[in-house]
């Protein structure tokens, strides 16, 4: 069984991670606003062209994976920082 090392509040890395968590929480809120805009735009495309926009669909898939990475980081399920500290999920 792979156990991840846990940080304790006495370690400096714990507080640095806390700052990153605040930043990633803000990124989560911004990504949520982008998701709303994307959904409305995609709906409008579907109304007028009878099909969703493929580029927006691809971006939406990446956004979904980004949300997953954010949630995993914020809940301590992963230690790797999401975008913008790493590549955008493809």
N, C-alpha and C positions, 0 to 999 in steps of 0.2 A: 504494500500500500504506500503510495507516494504522499508524504506529509509535507506541506509547505511550511517553511519557518514562519513563526508568528512574531509580530512586532509587539513590544511592550511599550506602555506610555513613557517609560523612562528613557527610551532610545531616541536619539535625535531624528532618525529616519521615520519614526512614528509621526512626529509633528510635521515633517516635510511631506509625508504622505497625506496628512490632514489638509495641508495647503493645496496639494494636487487634487484632493477630493472636492474642495470648495470650487476650484477651477473647473473640474469635470462636471460638477453639479450645475454650474453656469452654462457650460457647453451643452448639457442635457436640455436646459431650458431653451437655448437658442435653437438646438436641433428640433425641439418640439414645435417651435414657431415655423421653422423651415418645413417641417412635415405638414403643418396645416396649409401653408401656401402651396406646397407641392400637390396635396390632395385636391384642393380647389382647382388649381391649374389643370391637373390631369382630368378632373371631371368635365371642365369646360372643353378640353381637347376631345374627350369622348363624345360630348354632345354634338360638336360641330363636324367632327371627322369620322364619327362612328367607330373609332378605335382609339385606345390610349396612345400617347406619344412614347415611342420606344426608348428614346434617350432619357425621358423622365422616369420610365419604368426601371431602367438600368440604374439610374441615380437613386431611386427609391429602394432598390435592393441593397445598395451600398449603405444608404442611410439606416436601413433596418439592421444591418450588421454592426454599424457604428453604435446604434442604441444598445445592442447586445454587449458590445465591448464596454460601453460606459457603465451599464448596469453591473456587469461583472466586476469592473474595477471598484465601483462605489460600494459594492457589497462584499469586498475582500475575496471574491472568487478568483481574481487574477491580479497579478502584480504589475503586469506590463501596461504602461500608459497608452491610452488610445490616441488617435489623431488629435492634435497636431504634433504630438511627440513621436508618433510613428506614422507609417503610411496609411492612407485612406483605405478602408477595407474594399477589396475588389469583388 
